Amino acid sequence: MATKIILDVHTGTDDAVALKTAALSPTSRSRGAAVVNGNTVLDSCVENTLRVFEWIGIRP
């Protein structure tokens, strides 16, 4: 059975890799991502996260 996860991200390169790994892992089932500011302002973090989702073929 896959582990269900929700990631808390402030998407820069490290979180982009985490999102991709979680989404494509056969042992986990990504349920979503909570986006917070961190590396940059919140709007940029949200935009980065949505770009990663689009890149890996997930529609939020």
Residue, then its C-alpha position, 0 to 999 in steps of 0.5 A: m500500500a502506498t504511503k499518502i503524503i502532503l509536502d510543505v514546500h517553499t519551492g526552490t531546487d531542493d523542494a522541486v526535487a522532493l515534489k518530483t520524487a514524491a509524485l513519481s515514487p511507486t511507494s508513495r501517493s502525493r496528496g498535495a503540497a502546502v506552499v509557504n514563503g522561504n527562499t523567496v516571497l510566497d507568490s514566487c514559491v507558488e509559481n515555482t510549485l505550479r511549474v514543477f507540477e506542470w513539468i511532471g504532468i500533475r494538474p493541481 
